[in-house]
């Protein structure tokens, strides 16, 4: 039986590697874990070509700008869905050699049975930390905003109540209320939207970005963010 306390507070007093998408949940999980543990770095999985992150479709240079502002190194690797687990395990092994004891993720609704992260961490000889696990969705996003994080919507699922006009919007309390009124989970846990965090209390400086043109692919619409050279 999985130790629930360990999942919620797995990074407490330990060195950890954080699974990082650059979005609000992974950033909030990192923030909470940095309060109680020591980060050795961030893990970012890339698509096969290595040009975009697997989770949120972010360009590697933008992720590295986030990591540089946070002050942590990044472990990256490109993978297809077929070899994703094998490649991810390789990054976990690398992180363990660098002193990591725990993998931190930003999952909220992970089931106790059949949790993929629980399986891979056990196989890698690591523990699992999910500081957002079982948190109320609305409370989670409100805490994120109250802490001073700034995030921009970069992907929306048009079949789940989202609109192209939502792209590029910043998560605020007023926008959270709007999403709720539209019947949308303001945490986006059903895949309604993804965000990119560009500023907040763990960032030394805001990430300068330019909003690109909206792209469509089936039910999804995207607004790429381009890093502005400084």
BALOBA-1460 file (C-alpha; in Angstrom, 3 decimals):
// residues 230
<rec num="1" residu="x" x="0.000" y="0.000" z="0.000"/>
<rec num="2" residu="x" x="1.399" y="3.366" z="-0.979"/>
<rec num="3" residu="x" x="2.197" y="5.689" z="1.915"/>
<rec num="4" residu="x" x="-0.090" y="8.676" z="1.354"/>
<rec num="5" residu="x" x="1.976" y="10.963" z="3.583"/>
<rec num="6" residu="x" x="5.068" y="10.100" z="1.576"/>
<rec num="7" residu="x" x="3.353" y="11.028" z="-1.678"/>
<rec num="8" residu="x" x="2.172" y="14.378" z="-0.363"/>
<rec num="9" residu="x" x="5.387" y="15.280" z="1.444"/>
<rec num="10" residu="x" x="7.941" y="13.125" z="-0.310"/>
<rec num="11" residu="x" x="10.496" y="15.901" z="-0.783"/>
<rec num="12" residu="x" x="10.584" y="16.851" z="2.886"/>
<rec num="13" residu="x" x="14.208" y="16.917" z="4.030"/>
<rec num="14" residu="x" x="15.420" y="15.208" z="0.839"/>
<rec num="15" residu="x" x="17.128" y="16.003" z="-2.434"/>
<rec num="16" residu="x" x="14.768" y="15.807" z="-5.387"/>
<rec num="17" residu="x" x="14.501" y="16.023" z="-9.150"/>
<rec num="18" residu="x" x="11.326" y="17.714" z="-10.424"/>
<rec num="19" residu="x" x="9.377" y="16.663" z="-13.490"/>
<rec num="20" residu="x" x="8.934" y="20.023" z="-15.200"/>
<rec num="21" residu="x" x="6.546" y="21.131" z="-17.941"/>
<rec num="22" residu="x" x="6.932" y="24.866" z="-17.400"/>
<rec num="23" residu="x" x="3.218" y="25.053" z="-16.626"/>
<rec num="24" residu="x" x="1.461" y="26.131" z="-13.454"/>
<rec num="25" residu="x" x="1.117" y="22.750" z="-11.717"/>
<rec num="26" residu="x" x="4.743" y="21.693" z="-12.126"/>
<rec num="27" residu="x" x="5.906" y="25.162" z="-11.057"/>
<rec num="28" residu="x" x="3.687" y="25.189" z="-7.957"/>
<rec num="29" residu="x" x="4.857" y="21.683" z="-7.028"/>
<rec num="30" residu="x" x="8.458" y="22.829" z="-7.426"/>
<rec num="31" residu="x" x="7.792" y="25.912" z="-5.283"/>
<rec num="32" residu="x" x="6.312" y="23.809" z="-2.476"/>
<rec num="33" residu="x" x="9.109" y="21.244" z="-2.675"/>
<rec num="34" residu="x" x="11.827" y="23.921" z="-2.554"/>
<rec num="35" residu="x" x="10.348" y="25.022" z="0.771"/>
<rec num="36" residu="x" x="11.039" y="21.634" z="2.367"/>
<rec num="37" residu="x" x="13.748" y="19.949" z="0.278"/>
<rec num="38" residu="x" x="16.696" y="20.558" z="-2.034"/>
<rec num="39" residu="x" x="16.372" y="20.428" z="-5.818"/>
<rec num="40" residu="x" x="19.169" y="18.932" z="-7.897"/>
<rec num="41" residu="x" x="17.489" y="19.823" z="-11.200"/>
<rec num="42" residu="x" x="14.521" y="19.571" z="-13.541"/>
<rec num="43" residu="x" x="13.516" y="16.775" z="-15.911"/>
<rec num="44" residu="x" x="11.987" y="17.794" z="-19.237"/>
<rec num="45" residu="x" x="10.966" y="15.256" z="-21.857"/>
<rec num="46" residu="x" x="11.055" y="16.370" z="-25.486"/>
<rec num="47" residu="x" x="9.240" y="15.145" z="-28.595"/>
<rec num="48" residu="x" x="11.141" y="12.906" z="-31.001"/>
<rec num="49" residu="x" x="12.687" y="15.780" z="-32.942"/>
<rec num="50" residu="x" x="13.814" y="17.524" z="-29.750"/>
<rec num="51" residu="x" x="12.230" y="20.812" z="-30.854"/>
<rec num="52" residu="x" x="9.335" y="20.915" z="-28.368"/>
<rec num="53" residu="x" x="8.606" y="19.623" z="-24.891"/>
<rec num="54" residu="x" x="6.484" y="16.486" z="-24.827"/>
<rec num="55" residu="x" x="3.917" y="17.816" z="-22.342"/>
<rec num="56" residu="x" x="3.248" y="21.438" z="-23.302"/>
<rec num="57" residu="x" x="4.954" y="21.836" z="-26.673"/>
<rec num="58" residu="x" x="7.398" y="24.449" z="-25.407"/>
<rec num="59" residu="x" x="10.664" y="25.185" z="-27.246"/>
<rec num="60" residu="x" x="13.752" y="24.065" z="-25.293"/>
<rec num="61" residu="x" x="15.180" y="27.594" z="-25.211"/>
<rec num="62" residu="x" x="12.116" y="28.849" z="-23.325"/>
<rec num="63" residu="x" x="12.341" y="25.997" z="-20.820"/>
<rec num="64" residu="x" x="16.024" y="26.719" z="-20.293"/>
<rec num="65" residu="x" x="15.213" y="30.392" z="-19.726"/>
<rec num="66" residu="x" x="12.755" y="29.337" z="-17.023"/>
<rec num="67" residu="x" x="15.322" y="27.002" z="-15.475"/>
<rec num="68" residu="x" x="18.053" y="29.657" z="-15.589"/>
<rec num="69" residu="x" x="15.759" y="32.151" z="-13.875"/>
<rec num="70" residu="x" x="14.906" y="29.566" z="-11.219"/>
<rec num="71" residu="x" x="18.576" y="28.639" z="-10.927"/>
<rec num="72" residu="x" x="18.407" y="24.911" z="-11.664"/>
<rec num="73" residu="x" x="19.994" y="22.671" z="-14.307"/>
<rec num="74" residu="x" x="17.809" y="20.778" z="-16.778"/>
<rec num="75" residu="x" x="18.023" y="17.123" z="-17.753"/>
<rec num="76" residu="x" x="16.381" y="16.642" z="-21.155"/>
<rec num="77" residu="x" x="15.936" y="13.796" z="-23.604"/>
<rec num="78" residu="x" x="13.884" y="13.280" z="-26.758"/>
<rec num="79" residu="x" x="11.577" y="10.270" z="-26.958"/>
<rec num="80" residu="x" x="8.628" y="8.837" z="-28.835"/>
<rec num="81" residu="x" x="5.674" y="7.443" z="-26.911"/>
<rec num="82" residu="x" x="7.047" y="3.953" z="-27.657"/>
<rec num="83" residu="x" x="10.323" y="4.500" z="-25.803"/>
<rec num="84" residu="x" x="9.166" y="7.225" z="-23.421"/>
<rec num="85" residu="x" x="9.379" y="5.137" z="-20.253"/>
<rec num="86" residu="x" x="12.818" y="3.758" z="-21.090"/>
<rec num="87" residu="x" x="14.209" y="7.228" z="-21.795"/>
<rec num="88" residu="x" x="12.562" y="8.697" z="-18.707"/>
<rec num="89" residu="x" x="14.076" y="5.942" z="-16.582"/>
<rec num="90" residu="x" x="17.471" y="6.882" z="-17.980"/>
<rec num="91" residu="x" x="17.003" y="10.466" z="-16.803"/>
<rec num="92" residu="x" x="15.916" y="9.253" z="-13.366"/>
<rec num="93" residu="x" x="19.081" y="7.155" z="-13.139"/>
<rec num="94" residu="x" x="21.141" y="10.208" z="-14.092"/>
<rec num="95" residu="x" x="19.374" y="12.298" z="-11.453"/>
<rec num="96" residu="x" x="19.965" y="9.621" z="-8.830"/>
<rec num="97" residu="x" x="23.697" y="9.665" z="-9.603"/>
<rec num="98" residu="x" x="23.564" y="13.402" z="-8.949"/>
<rec num="99" residu="x" x="22.088" y="12.814" z="-5.512"/>
<rec num="100" residu="x" x="18.324" y="12.850" z="-6.106"/>
<rec num="101" residu="x" x="16.306" y="10.753" z="-3.673"/>
<rec num="102" residu="x" x="12.821" y="11.793" z="-4.788"/>
<rec num="103" residu="x" x="10.957" y="12.557" z="-8.017"/>
<rec num="104" residu="x" x="8.549" y="15.499" z="-7.596"/>
<rec num="105" residu="x" x="5.566" y="15.870" z="-9.946"/>
<rec num="106" residu="x" x="2.671" y="18.327" z="-10.142"/>
<rec num="107" residu="x" x="-0.132" y="15.751" z="-10.340"/>
<rec num="108" residu="x" x="-3.353" y="16.396" z="-8.433"/>
<rec num="109" residu="x" x="-5.636" y="13.454" z="-9.184"/>
<rec num="110" residu="x" x="-3.259" y="10.517" z="-9.496"/>
<rec num="111" residu="x" x="-4.893" y="7.245" z="-8.326"/>
<rec num="112" residu="x" x="-3.187" y="5.225" z="-5.628"/>
<rec num="113" residu="x" x="-3.362" y="2.060" z="-7.697"/>
<rec num="114" residu="x" x="-1.650" y="1.918" z="-11.077"/>
<rec num="115" residu="x" x="0.206" y="5.220" z="-10.710"/>
<rec num="116" residu="x" x="2.847" y="5.338" z="-13.474"/>
<rec num="117" residu="x" x="5.114" y="7.700" z="-11.558"/>
<rec num="118" residu="x" x="4.980" y="5.411" z="-8.526"/>
<rec num="119" residu="x" x="6.049" y="2.487" z="-10.698"/>
<rec num="120" residu="x" x="8.980" y="4.215" z="-12.389"/>
<rec num="121" residu="x" x="10.297" y="5.777" z="-9.187"/>
<rec num="122" residu="x" x="10.235" y="2.431" z="-7.419"/>
<rec num="123" residu="x" x="12.059" y="0.843" z="-10.365"/>
<rec num="124" residu="x" x="14.646" y="3.653" z="-10.236"/>
<rec num="125" residu="x" x="15.145" y="3.328" z="-6.479"/>
<rec num="126" residu="x" x="13.616" y="6.756" z="-5.804"/>
<rec num="127" residu="x" x="10.669" y="7.945" z="-3.759"/>
<rec num="128" residu="x" x="7.725" y="9.939" z="-5.107"/>
<rec num="129" residu="x" x="6.642" y="13.409" z="-4.025"/>
<rec num="130" residu="x" x="3.383" y="14.978" z="-5.225"/>
<rec num="131" residu="x" x="2.768" y="18.094" z="-3.102"/>
<rec num="132" residu="x" x="-0.442" y="18.963" z="-4.976"/>
<rec num="133" residu="x" x="-1.916" y="15.475" z="-4.650"/>
<rec num="134" residu="x" x="-5.611" y="15.509" z="-3.753"/>
<rec num="135" residu="x" x="-5.699" y="19.298" z="-3.393"/>
<rec num="136" residu="x" x="-8.934" y="21.036" z="-4.342"/>
<rec num="137" residu="x" x="-8.628" y="22.281" z="-7.913"/>
<rec num="138" residu="x" x="-9.998" y="25.770" z="-7.354"/>
<rec num="139" residu="x" x="-7.969" y="26.235" z="-4.191"/>
<rec num="140" residu="x" x="-4.823" y="25.095" z="-6.010"/>
<rec num="141" residu="x" x="-5.100" y="27.667" z="-8.801"/>
<rec num="142" residu="x" x="-6.077" y="30.413" z="-6.339"/>
<rec num="143" residu="x" x="-3.006" y="29.654" z="-4.222"/>
<rec num="144" residu="x" x="-0.864" y="29.779" z="-7.370"/>
<rec num="145" residu="x" x="-2.211" y="33.235" z="-8.228"/>
<rec num="146" residu="x" x="-1.987" y="34.520" z="-4.637"/>
<rec num="147" residu="x" x="1.703" y="33.560" z="-4.505"/>
<rec num="148" residu="x" x="2.350" y="35.962" z="-7.377"/>
<rec num="149" residu="x" x="2.976" y="33.526" z="-10.223"/>
<rec num="150" residu="x" x="2.165" y="34.763" z="-13.726"/>
<rec num="151" residu="x" x="1.104" y="32.207" z="-16.333"/>
<rec num="152" residu="x" x="-0.173" y="32.476" z="-19.892"/>
<rec num="153" residu="x" x="-2.548" y="30.054" z="-21.613"/>
<rec num="154" residu="x" x="-0.720" y="28.532" z="-24.578"/>
<rec num="155" residu="x" x="-2.881" y="25.513" z="-25.512"/>
<rec num="156" residu="x" x="-6.661" y="25.063" z="-25.451"/>
<rec num="157" residu="x" x="-8.911" y="22.133" z="-26.254"/>
<rec num="158" residu="x" x="-11.779" y="23.564" z="-28.294"/>
<rec num="159" residu="x" x="-13.937" y="20.481" z="-27.692"/>
<rec num="160" residu="x" x="-13.926" y="21.078" z="-23.918"/>
<rec num="161" residu="x" x="-15.439" y="24.544" z="-23.793"/>
<rec num="162" residu="x" x="-12.278" y="26.542" z="-24.477"/>
<rec num="163" residu="x" x="-12.001" y="29.141" z="-27.245"/>
<rec num="164" residu="x" x="-9.198" y="30.558" z="-29.350"/>
<rec num="165" residu="x" x="-9.753" y="33.856" z="-27.527"/>
<rec num="166" residu="x" x="-8.575" y="32.171" z="-24.311"/>
<rec num="167" residu="x" x="-5.084" y="31.819" z="-25.740"/>
<rec num="168" residu="x" x="-2.637" y="34.351" z="-24.399"/>
<rec num="169" residu="x" x="-4.781" y="35.179" z="-21.371"/>
<rec num="170" residu="x" x="-3.215" y="35.345" z="-17.928"/>
<rec num="171" residu="x" x="-4.603" y="33.333" z="-15.012"/>
<rec num="172" residu="x" x="-6.196" y="35.806" z="-12.611"/>
<rec num="173" residu="x" x="-8.900" y="35.446" z="-9.971"/>
<rec num="174" residu="x" x="-11.374" y="37.120" z="-12.321"/>
<rec num="175" residu="x" x="-10.492" y="34.703" z="-15.129"/>
<rec num="176" residu="x" x="-10.822" y="31.740" z="-12.764"/>
<rec num="177" residu="x" x="-14.365" y="32.896" z="-11.945"/>
<rec num="178" residu="x" x="-15.089" y="33.236" z="-15.661"/>
<rec num="179" residu="x" x="-13.881" y="29.701" z="-16.362"/>
<rec num="180" residu="x" x="-16.011" y="28.329" z="-13.533"/>
<rec num="181" residu="x" x="-19.064" y="30.174" z="-14.879"/>
<rec num="182" residu="x" x="-18.397" y="28.492" z="-18.236"/>
<rec num="183" residu="x" x="-18.297" y="25.078" z="-16.536"/>
<rec num="184" residu="x" x="-14.540" y="24.663" z="-17.013"/>
<rec num="185" residu="x" x="-12.134" y="23.320" z="-14.391"/>
<rec num="186" residu="x" x="-9.891" y="26.355" z="-13.714"/>
<rec num="187" residu="x" x="-7.022" y="23.964" z="-13.040"/>
<rec num="188" residu="x" x="-7.383" y="22.448" z="-16.521"/>
<rec num="189" residu="x" x="-7.036" y="18.918" z="-15.130"/>
<rec num="190" residu="x" x="-9.334" y="17.504" z="-17.802"/>
<rec num="191" residu="x" x="-6.972" y="18.678" z="-20.536"/>
<rec num="192" residu="x" x="-8.938" y="21.865" z="-21.164"/>
<rec num="193" residu="x" x="-5.813" y="24.034" z="-21.375"/>
<rec num="194" residu="x" x="-2.092" y="24.291" z="-20.681"/>
<rec num="195" residu="x" x="-0.111" y="27.251" z="-19.407"/>
<rec num="196" residu="x" x="3.427" y="28.592" z="-19.436"/>
<rec num="197" residu="x" x="4.701" y="30.343" z="-16.295"/>
<rec num="198" residu="x" x="6.731" y="33.466" z="-17.022"/>
<rec num="199" residu="x" x="7.212" y="35.002" z="-13.566"/>
<rec num="200" residu="x" x="6.785" y="34.335" z="-9.868"/>
<rec num="201" residu="x" x="8.479" y="34.025" z="-6.478"/>
<rec num="202" residu="x" x="10.996" y="31.367" z="-7.544"/>
<rec num="203" residu="x" x="12.056" y="33.312" z="-10.662"/>
<rec num="204" residu="x" x="15.004" y="35.701" z="-10.367"/>
<rec num="205" residu="x" x="13.594" y="37.639" z="-13.306"/>
<rec num="206" residu="x" x="10.525" y="37.456" z="-15.520"/>
<rec num="207" residu="x" x="10.835" y="35.518" z="-18.775"/>
<rec num="208" residu="x" x="10.554" y="37.963" z="-21.710"/>
<rec num="209" residu="x" x="8.268" y="36.443" z="-24.331"/>
<rec num="210" residu="x" x="6.470" y="37.436" z="-27.503"/>
<rec num="211" residu="x" x="3.102" y="35.885" z="-28.341"/>
<rec num="212" residu="x" x="3.094" y="34.128" z="-31.698"/>
<rec num="213" residu="x" x="0.266" y="33.525" z="-34.167"/>
<rec num="214" residu="x" x="-2.492" y="31.086" z="-33.233"/>
<rec num="215" residu="x" x="-2.164" y="27.604" z="-34.751"/>
<rec num="216" residu="x" x="-4.894" y="24.961" z="-35.109"/>
<rec num="217" residu="x" x="-4.623" y="21.177" z="-35.075"/>
<rec num="218" residu="x" x="-7.930" y="19.339" z="-34.867"/>
<rec num="219" residu="x" x="-9.647" y="20.169" z="-31.582"/>
<rec num="220" residu="x" x="-6.613" y="22.053" z="-30.311"/>
<rec num="221" residu="x" x="-5.448" y="25.629" z="-30.747"/>
<rec num="222" residu="x" x="-1.981" y="26.834" z="-29.764"/>
<rec num="223" residu="x" x="-0.285" y="30.162" z="-29.192"/>
<rec num="224" residu="x" x="3.490" y="29.675" z="-29.343"/>
<rec num="225" residu="x" x="5.558" y="31.876" z="-27.065"/>
<rec num="226" residu="x" x="8.870" y="33.096" z="-28.453"/>
<rec num="227" residu="x" x="11.708" y="33.999" z="-26.147"/>
<rec num="228" residu="x" x="12.809" y="37.612" z="-26.580"/>
<rec num="229" residu="x" x="16.588" y="37.978" z="-26.559"/>
<rec num="230" residu="x" x="17.809" y="40.341" z="-23.875"/>
